[in-house]
Amino acid sequence: MWGSNWGPDYARFWLHPFTAHAVEPMALTPDRPDVKPMWRALAMERSVARYREASAAMFAARTRPRCFLRATVCDYSNIPSPRHARPWAAMQAVVAFHAARPAASAASPRQSSSAASASPGSDGAGLLRVVLANRTGRRRLLDLEALVAECDGWRPPSPHAAVRVRCVSHNFGVGLVASLPVIADSDVMVTPHGADMVNAFALHRGSSVLEVMPVHRAGCPCQMYKELLSSEGGGPPAVLHYQLRTKNRSMAVAGEGKVGYNMDLRLPWPALRRALLQVLAVGGRADNYQYTTFAY
């Protein structure tokens, strides 16, 4: 498996929680400033040579043997559907391992205070904890600060008037482990479509994720996270997923002068508010949930 030395060693980070045996990468990706990522470097023979030399140097510096006496290769080609996978349970195991705590159990899931008390007709006071992704690269939410302020000052109408809403922003680019305290303290994650969506699998059962879709969607794997979040072993989803979409091109701004899929986004507060009202109505219960797209 590919590893890296510009982030965590991904081979160990993702696989070691599932095995008692040592996990070793079969190649390492050199530092970003030195060599382009492998999927780009393949197009340039000179870059491939630099990659190979740098990787060999890193292996030579290791005290462990470079050669593998035996390797196991998993073949998933005859699995007809991703519904056989359990991405949420797998992420919960990874999170538990790196946070040094017991993994979430499918039989006895954690239920948030807000999921229990924010449901329709509830008389108890609840707290709905919302985190908005503060992206620093592509597909940023340009009105993030205003959204957080509106959200944090929002008082839901009846029958959820007793529910308090707390909203914060967070840069998930600091990594999964560093983000775990924020994720553990969140019931709703709001993030533009992109790699930050992976953090949604670390949310507790009954939480919700609101995926803000690009305005220009040519080449967009727009259904990828929807399918992954609904494929928990064929059972009900653990994290309830919604999308916010618009065809209004004025909601997209070219951050680097480029028009297309990676443009920055504006998300009006009324659109987010409608989605949060749906989250409150569902109350974190899978039997109340139906996938919904919120147009604005």
N, C-alpha and C positions, 0 to 999 in steps of 0.2 A: 504494500500500500504506500502511496506517496506520503511523505512527511514534509516538514518544513523547518527552517530555523529562523523564520521571521514572525512566527506566531507560536502557539503550542505545537508540540509534536503530535500532529493529528492522528497518526496511527495509534499512539498510546491513548490520546485523549478520548477518542470515540470507541476504541475496541477493548481497552484494558478493563473497563467495568464489567465486561461479559466473559472474561476468561481468567483462570488462575495461572495461565502460562504467560511468559514474557511475549510482548508484541513488538516486533522489530520492523521498521520500514525497509522496503527493498530499494528505495532511492530517496534522496533528499532534494528538496527544491532550494536552490541557493537564495541569498538575500535579494529582495526586490530591486534595489538599485544596481545590482551587479548583472543579473540575468533576467530576461523577460520570463513570465510564467510559461510553463511548458507548452500549454495549448496555443500560445502565440509563437514561441520559439521554434516550433516544428517547421514553420514556413521559412526559416533562415538557417542554412547549414552552419554558418559561423556561430550563431547563437546556440545551436545544439552542441557544437564542439565545446563552447565555453561552459555550458551547463554540465556536460559530461566530465570535464576537467575539475570543475568546482565540486561536483558531487563526489568524485573519486577522492579529492583531497579531504573532504569531510569524513568519508569512511575511513581513510587511512589514519586519521587522527583519533579514531575510536579505538578503545581497548577491546571491544567485543569483536568476534570474527565477522568478516564481511560476507562469507559464503553461507548459504543455507543448505543443510543436509536434507531437509524435507520441507515441502510447502503444501498447504491445503488451499485449494481453490474452490470457492462456492459457486455453484451453477444455479441461477434463478430463472433460466430461460423457459422452463416449462410451468412457471407460475402464471396462470392466465390473467390474473387481475391483482392490482395493488391492494385490494380489499383484504388479502391474506396477511398483509403487513400490519404491524402495530407501532406506528411511528411515535405516538404519544407515550406509550409504555416504554419504548426504547429510550426516548429522551429523558423520561422520569428516572430511569436507571442510571443514565449518565450523570444527571444532575445530582442524584443521591450520592453517587460515588465521589464526585468532586466536592460536594458540600459536606461529606462525611455524616450523612443522616440516612435513616431508612427510606427505601423507595416507596413512592405512592402505590397503594394497593388498589387494583380494580374492584376488589370485593368491598373495600371500605374506604372509598375516596374521601379526600378532604373536601368539606363543603364550606365555602366562604360565608362569613357572617352576612355579607350583602346578598348572596344568592338565596339565603334562607329568609331574610327579612325584607328584601326588596321586591318580592313577588306580589302580584295583584291581591289586594284585600288584606295584606299584612298590616297588623296594628303596631308592630314593633319598629323602633327606630333602627335603621341600618346604615351602612357606609358602603358606597360604591367607589372603589379605588381605580382610577383611570390613569394609564401611562401613555403618553404620545411620543413616538420615536423622533428623536432629534438627529436626523441624518445630516452628515456633513459632506457627502459626495453628490451623487445623482438622485433625482426624484425627491428633493427636499420639500417639506411643507413650509412654504414661504411665510405663511401667517401663523406660524407655530405659537409664538408668544401670545398673540391675541386669542388664539384658540384655547390655550391653557388658562388664560385669565377668564374668558367667558365660561369655560367648563367648570373651573374651580368655584366660580361665583354663582353657578346655576342652582336653582331650587326647583326640583321636579314638581309637576302638578299632581293633583289627586289622581289615582289612589296611592301615589308614591311620595306624598308631600313630607312624610316623616324621614325619608331617605336623605342622608347627607352625601354630597359628591365631593371627592378629593381628587384633583388632577395635577399631574406633574409631567415634565418632559425628561427624557433620558436618552443619552447617546449609547446605543447598543454596540457601537464600534469598539468599545473598551473590552469586549469579549464576554462570553457566556458566564464564566465563573464570577467575574467582577460585577456582572449584571444580576446575578441571582438574588441578592437582597431586594432589588427593585421588583423583579419578576414575582418573587414570593409574596410581595406586598401589593399585588395588582389583581384586579378582577376583570379589567378590560384593557386590551392593548390596541392602540390605534397606530397604524404604520402604513406608509406607502408600500405598494407592491415591490418586492425585492428581497434580498437576502435577510433583512431584519425579521422577516416573517418566520424564519426558523425558530426564533426565540419564543414564538407562541406555543410550541410544543412543551416548553418548560412551565407553562402556566398550570394552575391547579384545575382539577376536573370541575366543570360547571362555569368556568370563565369564558370570556368572549374575546374574539379578535375582529377588528374592523379594518379591512384591507382597502386602502385608497388606491384605485386603479389609475394608470396613466391615461391621459387624454388621447395621445397618439399611440395606438396599440399594435402597429405593424411589427410582427416578429415577437410579440409578447406571449410568454407561456402563461396566459391569464387564468387558466383553470388549474394550474399545477397545485397551488396551496389549497384550493377548494377540495380537490381530489384527495390530497394527502391528509387533510384534517378530517375527512369523512371516512377514512379507511382504517379505523381502529379494529382490525380483526373482523370486520363485517358487522360489528355491533354499533350502538349509538355513538356519536362523536363525543369525545371528552371535552374538547374545546369547541365552542359554538362559533361558527365562522360566518361573517357577512362581508359584502363588498359595497363600496361607494363608488359610483361611476358617473361620469359626465362626458358629453360630446361637445361641450362648450369650449372652444379653443382658447378663449380668453382666460381660462383657468390654468393654462399651461404657460410657463415662461422658460425660454431657452437660457439656462445658466451659463453655458459655454458657447452661445451663439449658434447652437445646433438645434434644429427642429426635429422632433421625433420622440421615440419611446422614453428617453432618459430625461426629458424636460422636467423642471421643477413644477410644483403644483400649488394651487390655492384650494383650500377646502373651506367653504362658508360654514360658519357656526350653525345656522339653521339645519344644514344637512347632517352635521355630526349630532346635533341635538335629537333629530328624528331617529337616528340609529341608536342612540343611548336610551331613548324611550322604549324602543323595541327590546333592548337588553333588559331593562327593568321589567317589562311585561313578561318576558320569558322566565326571568328569575333564576337563571342558571340550570333549569331543568330540561334535560334532553327530550322528555316527552312533550314539552311545550314548544320545542324548537322547530323552525322551518327556515331553510336557507333563504335569504332575502337580499336583493340588490337594491340599494337606495340610490335613485337617480337625482341629480341636482343640476 
